Amino acid sequence: MQTIQLSVLPEEAVNNNFLKQEIAQELNFIDFEFKILKRSIDARRKPFKIKLKI
């Protein structure tokens, strides 16, 4: 099991297909399942980002 962090826009954070594509690109995996371990909001500047620990 690997843990990675992604920083995405709010619209992207709710799209599981988008997240799966990003994870596959990051880790070079083809068939896998993932679980979001932590979700936080980075609102220090616009546009807001959602930080995900997967």
C-alpha positions, 0 to 999 in steps of 0.5 A: 500500500502506497500513500500519495498526496494530490492537490486538486480543484474542488470539482476534480476532488469529487470526480472519482474517475479523474482521481483514478486517472491522476493516481494511475499517472502518478504511480504508473498503475493500471488496475487498482482501488484507492481510498481517501485517507484525509481531505483538507482545504487550502484556501490561502489563495484563489483558486481554492485547492483540495489536498487529498491524502490517498 
